[in-house]
Amino acid sequence: KVDAYMTLYTCLVEVCKAAAPMVPFMTEAIYRNLVCSVDKTAPESIHLCDFPAVEESWILPDLENEMEDVLQVVVLGRACRNQANIKNRQPVGQVYIKSDFTLPDFCCQIIEDELNVKNVKFTDTVRDFTTYSYKPQMKTVGPKYGKQLGAIRQMLTEVDGNAAMDELEANGVLKLNLPDGTAAALTKDDLLISMAQKPGYESVQDRGITVVFDTNLTPELLEEGMVREIVSKIQTMRKDSGFEVMDHIKVAVKGNEKVADIMKRNEESVKADTLCEEVLYDAALAHEKEWNLNGEKVTISVEKI
């Protein structure tokens, strides 16, 4: 935590020094607040400081490249979540990544945190989770094959998507034996290719990276997602009730046995996250509200101790 705070502090101060000639008054206010308030020996104005010098030792190209890769994976992973219509607070068991790079463990941990997944796995192929569908590109296939267009369209709906892609990658063409005894040789330019997901998986591909979400949610994952929803709602009620950040509270749950059972099994975790000292069931406290938690209606109330 201290490392994170000091990194932020250093960045703010150094950026202010660099920006001072262009934004003199704002940077002066920030500097006096951040530096002069804690370091009485510092120059009294940012405009009396030396302009920042480049620290060559701070430049880490490998780390920058790794974080760029992390960003791309996270963007695609969030797109997978949106397509699968899974809330951000709902944990997912596994995400698969196909790319021309791998990442160290600490980068994978960042991806797991950002995407709320239990495990990140790099794979050489996503054919177990995805397939491809094909349609003829009318402006190229039409002039070439004319009356055979209908037969080509029908045959493309029946091909094995992954096998057809393997043939395209290996040979540059996909060959079809047409009903009239002739053959059609289709290149990628002759085809409209789209990636299709197998049931239970959601994938997004961009710039040579494919990210696949395993959307099969186990009872344990669903329960963890519900616990996160409960914690979120309690935190919202703390804020709406005007409680201070460090105020300790009591929580009451009523009106839904399923939610109450989940709360009982995860009571210590909820208490730790919300500074709750006691959980009551089938009771009401000072601040009460009905919530819909993933389709389950429940009444939650909170009270400051």
N, C-alpha and C positions, 0 to 999 in steps of 0.2 A: 504493500500500500504506500509506504514511504517513497519507494522508487517511482511509483506512478505519479504521486503528487510532485516530486522534485522534477520529473520530466516535464510535466505540464507547466510548472513554475518557470523552468528554464526556457521553455519554448515561448511562453508569453513575454517574458522579459526581453529575450533576444529579438523576437519579432517586433516588439515595440521600439527597440533601439534602431532596427533597420527601417521601420516605417516613420520614425520621428520627423524626418525632413518633409514628409508628405502629409502627415496627420499630426501636427505639432501639439495641439491641445489635448486630444484624446489620449495620445501616448504618454503625455506628461502626467495626466491624471492617473492612468494605470500604473505608471512607474512609481509615482509617489505613494500610491496605495500598496503596491506589492513590495517595493524595495525600501523606500525611505522609512516606512513604518516599522521595519524590522532591523534595518542596518543603518545605524546612526553615522557610520563612517563613509557611507556611499555618497557620491556627488549629489548635491541637493536638487539637481534638475537632470532629466534625461538628455537634455541638449548639451550637457557638460560631460557626457560619457563618450568613450571611444566607440566608433562604429564597429559592429561585430566583425570579427575575423573568421574566415573559414577554418573549421576544425576538420582537417583531412581524416583524422583517426575516427571521427564520428560517422563517416560515410561508409555504409555497409551494403554494397550492391546486391550481395546474395540475399540478405534479409529483405531488402526492398522488393526484389523479384519474387521471393516467397510470399510476401504480404500481398503483392499484386495477384498472385495465383489464388491466395486465400479469398481475396475480394471477389474474384470471378466465380469461384465455387459457391460462395455464400449467396451471391446474386442469383445464380441459377437454382440453388437450393430453395431460396424463398419463392422463386417462380413455381417450383414443384409444389410447395405448400399451397400456394394460391390456387393452382390448377386442381389439386386434390381436395381443396376446401377444408383443410385441416388448420385449426387455430394455432397461433404461435405458442400458446401456453400448453398445447398438447404434445407431450414428448413422442418422438418417433424412434423405433428401435434401431434402424440401420439406414445408412446412406452409402451408395456406391458411386465411385468417381472413376471415369475412364478419361485419361489424358496422357499427354506426352511428358508429364512431370510427376514426381512424387514429393511429398512434404514431410518434414520432421514431425515428431510427436507433438511438440508444443503448438505447431500450426494446426494439426488435426484437432487438438483440444480447443483451439479458438473456433474452428468450424463447428465442433460439437456444441459449444456454448452458444454460438450465434444462431444455429439452426435448431437448437433444442433436440439433438439426436443423441442416442446412447453410444453409437459406434460409427466411425468413418472407415471405409475400406476402399483402397485403390484396386482396380481390376483391369485386366487387359481387354476384356470384352463385356458388353452389356447384352449379349444376345439371349441370355437367360431371362432378361427382364423386359426386353423390347423387341419389336419387329418392325418391318417397313411395309408401307403400302405404296402402290404405284398407279399412276394414271398417265395416259399418253399426252404428250405435249402437242396440241392440235396443230400449231403452226409449222411444226417440223414433220410429225408423223403423217398428217393428212396428205401433203403433197407426195410423200414417198410411197405410201401404201394404199391410198385412196379407199376403194371398197372394202379393204381388209381392216379398216379402222375399227369397226364394231367388234370383229373377232379378237383383235389385239387388246381392246379395252376389256373384254370379258376374260381373256387369258391372264391379263395382269392382275385381276382380282383373285385369281386362283393360285398364283405362284407362292412359293415359300419365301416370305419377305427376307429373312436373313440369308438364305441360300442365293437368292437373286442378287443381293448386295455383294456377297462374296464373289459371284461371277463378274459383276460389274467392276469390282476393285481389281480382280486378277486379270481380266481380259479386256476391260474397257468397253465391253458390249454385253448386252443381255439378249440371248438368242431364243426365239419362240418358233416352234414348228406349227404353222398355220393349218387350218382344216383343208385348204386346197392343195396341200402338199408342198407349198413354198415355205420359206423361212424368213423371219423378220429379225434384223440385228439392230437393237436399240441401244444408243449411247445414253449417258446421263443427260445430255442436252435434249434427248427425245422424251424424257420422262419427268413427270412431276412426282417427286419422292417426298413422302412424309413419314415421320417416325410415329409408330403406334405403340402404346403401352399394353403389356400383358396385364390381366386382372391382378390387383393387389400391388401394382407398382405405378409410379408416376415419374416421367423423365423429361428433361429439358436439355437441349444441345445448342451450343454456340461456340464459335471460334475454336473448334477442335476439342472442346470439353463437353462430356456428357455426365450429367448428375442424375442419379436415379434414387428416388425415395421409396422405401418399403412402407407402403401405406396400410399394411396389416397390423392393426392395433390389438395387442393382447389385453386381457383384463387388467393386468398389472400396469400397463401403460395408460389405459383409460382411467384407472384409479388415480395414478399420479397426476394426470391432467386435471381431474376433478379437484384434487387437493390444491393444485396451483390456482384454480378458479376460486376456491374458497378463500385462500390467502389473499388473492387480488381484491376480492369483494370486501374482506375485512379491512384491508389497507385503505380502500376507497372510503369506507365508513369512518375510519379513524380521521381521515382528512376532512370529510364532510362534517364531522361532529366537532371539529376545531381542536382536536387533541394535539399536543406537542409530540415531536418525534420520539422522545424518550419516555412518554407517559406509558405506564403499565395499565392493562385493561382486563376486563372480563368479557367473555363471548358466550352467547346463548344461541342454540339452534333448535328450530322446531318446524313441524309441518311436513317433514319428509324423512321417512325411515331410512331410505337408501343413503341419502346424504349424511344423516346422523351416524349410520354405521361406518361410512368412510371416515367421518370425522373422528370417531372413537378409535379406529385402527391407526390413525395418523395424528393423534392429538398432540404428541410431543413435538412433532415437526411443525405443526401449525402454531403452537405456542411459541416456539423459538423464533419463527419468522415474523410474528406479529406482536411480540412483547406481551403475550397473554399469560395471565397467572392462573386462570380457572375457566373451564368450559362447562356450561350448563346445558341440559337437554330438556326439551318441552318446557322452556321457561322464557321469560321476556325481560329485557333490560331497558335502560333509558332511551337508547337510540335504536330504532327498529326499522327494518326494511325487507320487503320481499324481493327475492332475486330469482332469475331463471338461469340455472347452471347446466349448460349443455342439455337443455330440455327438462331438467328437474327443477320444479318450483320449490323454494325453501325460504323460510323467514329467518334472517340472521339479525341479532341485536348486539350492541356493544355498550360498554359502560366503563368510564375511567375509575381506577381504584384510588 
